[in-house]
């Protein structure tokens, strides 16, 4: 199944899942009240995406998304329960009420907005097709004959599928860690990835000398919320604005990403 068809399939699956679960979701749409009563919040996070969210050498969960989720839970007065997820099942977990919200480097897109709601942006990143410095890639046509690594079900997957010319082979992996390992190990040379993760690959394998070649998009990340979960969305939006104004989200981002939040994210505070 091509990504074009798999993307349509995923969209249809999410829409069908929402339709199927809509009565239940609407009946329990006041997630904020439930969280405040139980003093526990279930947040879906992909723990295979360093430096966003991962387990360190001591098997402790960490990363900018994890710290963001921990701060949000603390300010809610709730215990954080991490629901492990990946790029493909983040939305189904939310729609089927197996997670209260999603904080998992999830780009706000029109397609996803058909199935779920998003908060205002709290984070983001630029994404590129990257390859070794020695490899000449100046236009999409130069990808012909190349094998491109990407994580299945992500916006990178959709973007590189649109960009790649006939003759390019897109190799899809199930999570970001596996995708990056394929490049670090030399199995793959070309990857569609965020700038911070390209830098991480170079740290792990300096001989690879990856550099951004072709821009894909400037991605803005939002907290994923169920449709109709109005009070939770209002609370999260106000919380993000406050944490952007007081600099806490900026500090978390700098700590783990080694860069400032994108300017478009900071506008959310205004």
Residue pairs with C-beta under 8 A, 6 or more apart in sequence:
1 9
2 161
3 157
3 158
3 161
3 170
3 172
4 161
6 152
6 153
7 111
7 157
7 158
7 161
10 88
10 153
11 111
11 114
11 115
13 92
14 91
14 92
14 95
14 112
14 114
14 115
14 116
15 114
15 115
17 92
17 95
17 96
17 115
18 25
18 95
18 115
18 116
18 227
21 95
21 96
21 97
22 227
24 97
25 95
25 97
25 226
25 227
25 228
26 228
28 34
28 97
29 226
29 228
29 229
29 230
30 229
30 231
30 232
31 100
31 101
31 225
31 226
31 229
31 231
31 232
32 229
32 231
32 232
32 235
33 231
34 100
35 41
35 76
35 78
35 100
35 232
36 76
36 77
36 78
38 78
39 77
39 78
39 79
40 78
40 79
40 80
40 81
41 72
41 73
41 76
41 78
41 79
41 80
41 81
41 100
41 101
42 81
42 83
42 98
42 99
42 100
42 101
43 69
43 72
43 73
43 80
43 81
43 82
43 83
43 99
43 100
43 101
43 102
43 103
44 82
44 83
44 84
44 85
44 90
44 93
44 94
44 98
44 99
44 101
44 102
44 103
44 104
44 224
45 53
45 61
45 65
45 66
45 69
45 82
45 83
45 84
45 85
45 102
45 103
45 104
46 52
46 53
46 65
46 84
46 85
46 86
46 87
46 90
46 104
46 105
46 175
46 176
47 53
47 54
47 55
47 61
47 66
47 82
47 84
48 54
48 86
48 175
48 176
48 177
48 178
49 63
49 65
49 104
49 105
49 175
49 176
49 177
49 197
50 63
50 177
50 197
50 200
51 63
51 64
51 196
51 197
51 200
51 256
51 257
52 63
52 64
52 65
52 104
52 105
52 256
53 61
53 62
53 63
53 64
53 65
53 66
53 104
53 105
54 61
54 62
54 63
54 177
55 61
55 62
56 62
61 82
62 256
63 256
64 123
64 252
64 253
64 255
64 256
64 257
65 103
65 104
65 105
65 123
66 82
67 252
67 255
67 256
68 103
68 122
68 123
68 249
68 252
69 80
69 82
69 103
70 80
71 243
71 248
71 252
72 103
72 236
72 239
73 79
73 80
75 239
76 235
83 93
83 98
83 99
85 93
85 99
85 102
85 104
86 153
86 174
86 175
87 151
87 152
87 153
87 154
87 157
87 175
87 176
88 152
88 153
88 174
90 102
90 104
90 106
90 224
91 102
91 112
91 115
91 116
91 224
93 99
93 102
94 101
94 102
94 116
94 224
94 225
94 226
95 115
95 116
95 226
97 226
100 232
101 223
101 224
101 225
101 232
101 236
102 116
102 223
102 224
102 225
103 223
103 224
104 224
105 123
105 125
105 194
105 221
106 112
106 118
106 221
106 222
106 224
107 124
107 155
107 217
107 219
107 220
107 221
108 118
108 121
108 220
108 221
108 222
109 155
112 118
112 224
115 227
116 224
116 225
116 226
116 227
117 224
117 225
117 226
117 227
117 229
117 233
118 222
118 223
118 224
118 225
119 222
119 223
119 225
119 233
119 236
119 237
119 240
120 222
120 237
120 240
120 241
120 268
121 220
121 221
121 222
121 240
121 264
121 265
121 268
122 221
122 222
122 223
122 240
122 243
122 244
122 249
122 265
122 268
123 220
123 221
123 249
123 253
123 261
123 265
124 218
124 219
124 220
124 221
124 261
124 262
124 264
124 265
125 194
125 195
125 196
125 218
125 219
125 221
125 257
125 262
126 194
126 195
126 215
126 217
126 218
126 219
126 262
127 155
127 156
127 159
127 192
127 193
127 194
127 195
127 215
127 216
127 217
127 218
127 219
128 192
128 193
128 195
128 198
128 212
128 213
128 214
128 215
128 216
129 137
129 143
129 148
129 160
129 163
129 190
129 191
129 192
129 212
129 213
129 214
129 216
130 190
130 191
130 192
130 193
130 198
130 210
130 211
130 212
130 213
131 137
131 146
131 189
131 190
131 191
131 210
131 211
131 213
132 189
132 208
132 209
132 210
132 211
133 209
133 210
133 211
134 209
135 189
135 190
135 213
136 142
137 143
137 146
137 190
137 213
137 214
138 213
139 214
140 163
140 164
140 165
140 214
141 165
143 163
143 164
143 165
143 168
143 190
143 214
144 165
144 166
144 167
144 168
145 167
145 168
146 168
146 169
146 189
146 190
147 168
147 169
147 170
147 171
147 188
147 189
147 190
148 160
148 164
148 168
148 169
148 170
148 171
148 188
148 190
148 191
148 192
149 171
149 173
149 179
149 182
149 183
149 188
149 190
149 191
149 192
150 156
150 157
150 160
150 170
150 171
150 172
150 173
150 179
150 191
150 192
150 193
151 157
151 172
151 173
151 174
151 175
151 176
151 178
151 179
152 172
152 173
152 174
154 176
155 216
155 217
155 219
156 192
156 193
156 194
156 216
157 170
157 172
157 192
159 192
159 216
159 217
160 170
160 192
160 216
161 170
163 214
163 216
164 170
171 182
171 188
173 179
173 182
176 197
179 191
179 193
180 191
180 193
180 197
180 200
180 201
180 204
182 188
183 189
183 191
183 201
183 205
183 208
183 210
184 201
184 204
184 205
184 208
185 205
186 205
186 208
191 198
191 201
191 210
192 216
193 201
194 219
195 212
196 257
196 258
196 259
198 210
198 211
198 212
199 258
201 208
201 210
202 208
202 209
202 210
218 262
218 264
220 262
220 264
220 265
223 236
223 240
225 232
225 233
225 236
226 232
240 249
240 268
240 269
241 268
241 269
243 249
244 250
244 261
244 265
244 266
244 268
244 269
245 269
249 261
250 260
250 261
250 266
253 259
253 260
253 261
254 260
